[in-house]
């Protein structure tokens, strides 16, 4: 291996600058917080099934209002101990959401009805109720930390030329834009979009033995965080197709409508390849996205 250095011309590694390094560290922190949030959500759901399972059907489990009400009333007996007016006032004062008195009163009526029809597995003084409050508060704290992390990343990304270019692409918002920049790093260190594909790990791995050809697969040797983020961006583009024209979504539809149509994941990875090619072209040529030119 040492002797090959005298024969082969290898590329010199380009070190990341401080801005991209800070963005990458914040992006990895965001991923860790996201995993912790998922674990906390599952733990909260588990203990809530023992104390007051009807709350899951009344509110969205990811809303701040739900998490505040869970801390106020983790058990139906705590709801029945108050009048409708008291519950309404507690809801209004506890949430930061602009909630009208009529809406708060409706929520109070629904809570009272659910509490009367609930049959919890534990009593209101059980330790499990304290666990419900603990997990709900932790969920709120992690959410705030994630928002703070994205805010810091946006401050760093403001000085980079690729940030407004990525925002011009349909389906990419501030959150995904800063995380893309963080995971890709300095895109100018790649000379072609194929090198960027290899870095993301979506380049094709082919294997054959004699006359036997195996199915082509992506090698998955690149940046798994970037690969996951790109896949989520494609799914968002497909879901938000009604908000505007996007040639990548049109490409996805074309792949699905062929006589031998591609399955969803294969078509999505093909769209990831097309998206990376477009990102590389737009940033290296310093232009924003234009559907008329892309189409």
DAHUNOR-V943588 format. One record per residue. N is the residue number from 1. PSI is psi in radians with two decimals (NA if undefined). BURIAL is 1 if it has 24 or more other C-alpha atoms within 12 Angstrom, else 0. Layout:
n=N psi=PSI burial=BURIAL
n=N psi=PSI burial=BURIAL
This chain:
n=1 psi=-0.65 burial=0
n=2 psi=-0.64 burial=0
n=3 psi=-0.44 burial=0
n=4 psi=-0.37 burial=0
n=5 psi=-0.38 burial=0
n=6 psi=-0.26 burial=0
n=7 psi=-0.59 burial=0
n=8 psi=2.52 burial=0
n=9 psi=1.78 burial=0
n=10 psi=2.57 burial=0
n=11 psi=2.47 burial=0
n=12 psi=2.28 burial=0
n=13 psi=2.32 burial=0
n=14 psi=2.00 burial=0
n=15 psi=2.57 burial=0
n=16 psi=2.51 burial=0
n=17 psi=3.02 burial=0
n=18 psi=-0.66 burial=0
n=19 psi=-0.85 burial=1
n=20 psi=-0.57 burial=1
n=21 psi=-0.73 burial=0
n=22 psi=-0.71 burial=1
n=23 psi=-0.71 burial=1
n=24 psi=-0.72 burial=1
n=25 psi=-0.74 burial=1
n=26 psi=-0.62 burial=1
n=27 psi=-0.74 burial=1
n=28 psi=-0.62 burial=1
n=29 psi=-0.71 burial=1
n=30 psi=-0.72 burial=1
n=31 psi=-0.72 burial=1
n=32 psi=-0.74 burial=0
n=33 psi=-0.65 burial=1
n=34 psi=-0.73 burial=0
n=35 psi=-0.73 burial=0
n=36 psi=-0.63 burial=0
n=37 psi=-0.71 burial=1
n=38 psi=-0.73 burial=0
n=39 psi=-0.73 burial=0
n=40 psi=-0.68 burial=1
n=41 psi=-0.73 burial=1
n=42 psi=-0.69 burial=0
n=43 psi=-0.70 burial=0
n=44 psi=-0.76 burial=1
n=45 psi=-0.68 burial=1
n=46 psi=-0.85 burial=0
n=47 psi=-0.49 burial=1
n=48 psi=-0.47 burial=1
n=49 psi=-0.35 burial=1
n=50 psi=-0.49 burial=1
n=51 psi=-0.90 burial=1
n=52 psi=1.27 burial=1
n=53 psi=-0.37 burial=1
n=54 psi=-0.34 burial=1
n=55 psi=-0.52 burial=1
n=56 psi=-0.51 burial=1
n=57 psi=-0.34 burial=0
n=58 psi=-0.54 burial=1
n=59 psi=2.80 burial=0
n=60 psi=2.26 burial=0
n=61 psi=-0.20 burial=1
n=62 psi=-0.01 burial=0
n=63 psi=2.65 burial=0
n=64 psi=-0.63 burial=1
n=65 psi=-0.75 burial=1
n=66 psi=-0.80 burial=1
n=67 psi=-0.59 burial=1
n=68 psi=-0.71 burial=1
n=69 psi=-0.63 burial=1
n=70 psi=-0.66 burial=1
n=71 psi=-0.59 burial=1
n=72 psi=-0.79 burial=1
n=73 psi=1.30 burial=1
n=74 psi=-0.15 burial=1
n=75 psi=2.49 burial=1
n=76 psi=-0.50 burial=1
n=77 psi=-0.53 burial=1
n=78 psi=-0.45 burial=1
n=79 psi=-0.80 burial=1
n=80 psi=-0.28 burial=1
n=81 psi=-0.12 burial=0
n=82 psi=2.79 burial=0
n=83 psi=2.97 burial=0
n=84 psi=-0.70 burial=1
n=85 psi=-0.75 burial=0
n=86 psi=-0.75 burial=0
n=87 psi=-0.74 burial=1
n=88 psi=-0.81 burial=1
n=89 psi=-0.66 burial=1
n=90 psi=-0.71 burial=1
n=91 psi=-0.76 burial=1
n=92 psi=-0.75 burial=1
n=93 psi=-0.36 burial=0
n=94 psi=-0.51 burial=0
n=95 psi=2.57 burial=1
n=96 psi=-0.20 burial=0
n=97 psi=2.48 burial=0
n=98 psi=1.75 burial=0
n=99 psi=2.17 burial=0
n=100 psi=2.84 burial=0
n=101 psi=-0.62 burial=0
n=102 psi=-0.74 burial=0
n=103 psi=-0.74 burial=0
n=104 psi=-0.68 burial=1
n=105 psi=-0.68 burial=0
n=106 psi=-0.72 burial=0
n=107 psi=-0.66 burial=1
n=108 psi=-0.71 burial=1
n=109 psi=-0.75 burial=1
n=110 psi=-0.67 burial=1
n=111 psi=-0.77 burial=1
n=112 psi=-0.72 burial=1
n=113 psi=-0.73 burial=0
n=114 psi=-0.65 burial=1
n=115 psi=-0.63 burial=1
n=116 psi=-0.55 burial=0
n=117 psi=0.11 burial=0
n=118 psi=2.52 burial=1
n=119 psi=1.45 burial=0
n=120 psi=2.75 burial=1
n=121 psi=-0.21 burial=0
n=122 psi=2.88 burial=0
n=123 psi=2.97 burial=0
n=124 psi=-0.31 burial=1
n=125 psi=0.13 burial=0
n=126 psi=2.68 burial=0
n=127 psi=-0.44 burial=0
n=128 psi=-0.57 burial=1
n=129 psi=-0.63 burial=1
n=130 psi=-0.62 burial=1
n=131 psi=-0.69 burial=1
n=132 psi=-0.83 burial=1
n=133 psi=-0.72 burial=1
n=134 psi=-0.83 burial=1
n=135 psi=-0.64 burial=1
n=136 psi=-0.74 burial=1
n=137 psi=-0.67 burial=1
n=138 psi=-0.67 burial=1
n=139 psi=-0.79 burial=1
n=140 psi=-0.74 burial=1
n=141 psi=-0.76 burial=0
n=142 psi=-0.66 burial=1
n=143 psi=-0.75 burial=1
n=144 psi=-0.67 burial=0
n=145 psi=-0.65 burial=0
n=146 psi=-0.77 burial=1
n=147 psi=-0.69 burial=0
n=148 psi=-0.65 burial=0
n=149 psi=-0.79 burial=1
n=150 psi=-0.68 burial=1
n=151 psi=-0.77 burial=0
n=152 psi=-0.70 burial=1
n=153 psi=-0.66 burial=1
n=154 psi=-0.60 burial=1
n=155 psi=-0.76 burial=0
n=156 psi=-0.66 burial=1
n=157 psi=-0.33 burial=1
n=158 psi=-0.54 burial=0
n=159 psi=0.00 burial=0
n=160 psi=2.42 burial=1
n=161 psi=-0.44 burial=1
n=162 psi=-0.28 burial=1
n=163 psi=-0.94 burial=1
n=164 psi=-0.48 burial=1
n=165 psi=-0.77 burial=1
n=166 psi=-0.63 burial=1
n=167 psi=-0.42 burial=1
n=168 psi=-0.26 burial=0
n=169 psi=2.23 burial=1
n=170 psi=2.39 burial=1
n=171 psi=-0.10 burial=1
n=172 psi=2.03 burial=1
n=173 psi=-3.04 burial=0
n=174 psi=-0.69 burial=1
n=175 psi=-0.97 burial=1
n=176 psi=-0.52 burial=1
n=177 psi=-0.84 burial=1
n=178 psi=-0.59 burial=1
n=179 psi=-0.58 burial=1
n=180 psi=-0.80 burial=1
n=181 psi=-0.71 burial=1
n=182 psi=-0.73 burial=1
n=183 psi=-0.61 burial=1
n=184 psi=-0.66 burial=1
n=185 psi=-2.61 burial=1
n=186 psi=1.82 burial=1
n=187 psi=-0.32 burial=1
n=188 psi=-0.15 burial=1
n=189 psi=-0.21 burial=0
n=190 psi=2.39 burial=1
n=191 psi=-0.45 burial=0
n=192 psi=2.85 burial=0
n=193 psi=-0.36 burial=1
n=194 psi=-0.59 burial=0
n=195 psi=-0.64 burial=0
n=196 psi=-0.68 burial=1
n=197 psi=-0.75 burial=1
n=198 psi=-0.64 burial=1
n=199 psi=-0.63 burial=1
n=200 psi=-0.32 burial=1
n=201 psi=0.46 burial=1
n=202 psi=0.17 burial=1
n=203 psi=2.70 burial=1
n=204 psi=2.38 burial=0
n=205 psi=2.04 burial=0
n=206 psi=2.48 burial=0
n=207 psi=2.28 burial=0
n=208 psi=2.65 burial=0
n=209 psi=1.85 burial=0
n=210 psi=-2.13 burial=0
n=211 psi=0.07 burial=0
n=212 psi=2.16 burial=0
n=213 psi=2.22 burial=0
n=214 psi=2.83 burial=0
n=215 psi=2.39 burial=0
n=216 psi=2.43 burial=0
n=217 psi=2.79 burial=0
n=218 psi=2.58 burial=1
n=219 psi=-0.41 burial=0
n=220 psi=0.53 burial=0
n=221 psi=-0.02 burial=0
n=222 psi=-2.62 burial=0
n=223 psi=1.86 burial=1
n=224 psi=-0.54 burial=0
n=225 psi=-0.73 burial=1
n=226 psi=-0.73 burial=1
n=227 psi=-0.75 burial=1
n=228 psi=-0.74 burial=1
n=229 psi=-0.74 burial=1
n=230 psi=-0.69 burial=1
n=231 psi=-0.72 burial=1
n=232 psi=-0.63 burial=1
n=233 psi=-0.73 burial=1
n=234 psi=-0.72 burial=1
n=235 psi=-0.66 burial=1
n=236 psi=-0.70 burial=0
n=237 psi=-0.74 burial=1
n=238 psi=-0.69 burial=1
n=239 psi=-0.55 burial=0
n=240 psi=0.44 burial=0
n=241 psi=-0.45 burial=0
n=242 psi=-0.22 burial=0
n=243 psi=-0.11 burial=0
n=244 psi=2.93 burial=0
n=245 psi=2.43 burial=0
n=246 psi=2.05 burial=1
n=247 psi=-0.38 burial=1
n=248 psi=-0.66 burial=1
n=249 psi=-0.66 burial=1
n=250 psi=-0.66 burial=1
n=251 psi=-0.68 burial=1
n=252 psi=-0.79 burial=1
n=253 psi=-0.65 burial=0
n=254 psi=-0.72 burial=0
n=255 psi=-0.56 burial=0
n=256 psi=-0.30 burial=0
n=257 psi=0.03 burial=0
n=258 psi=2.78 burial=0
n=259 psi=-0.73 burial=0
n=260 psi=1.33 burial=0
n=261 psi=2.58 burial=0
n=262 psi=2.64 burial=0
n=263 psi=2.95 burial=0
n=264 psi=-0.81 burial=0
n=265 psi=-0.70 burial=0
n=266 psi=-0.76 burial=0
n=267 psi=-0.65 burial=1
n=268 psi=-0.74 burial=1
n=269 psi=-0.62 burial=1
n=270 psi=-0.65 burial=1
n=271 psi=-0.60 burial=1
n=272 psi=-0.75 burial=1
n=273 psi=-0.78 burial=1
n=274 psi=-0.68 burial=1
n=275 psi=-0.78 burial=1
n=276 psi=-0.68 burial=1
n=277 psi=-0.72 burial=1
n=278 psi=-0.72 burial=1
n=279 psi=-0.77 burial=1
n=280 psi=-0.76 burial=1
n=281 psi=-0.82 burial=1
n=282 psi=-0.76 burial=1
n=283 psi=-0.74 burial=1
n=284 psi=-0.40 burial=0
n=285 psi=0.02 burial=0
n=286 psi=0.81 burial=0
n=287 psi=2.70 burial=0
n=288 psi=2.93 burial=1
n=289 psi=2.40 burial=1
n=290 psi=2.02 burial=0
n=291 psi=-0.65 burial=0
n=292 psi=-0.67 burial=0
n=293 psi=-0.65 burial=0
n=294 psi=-0.70 burial=0
n=295 psi=NA burial=0
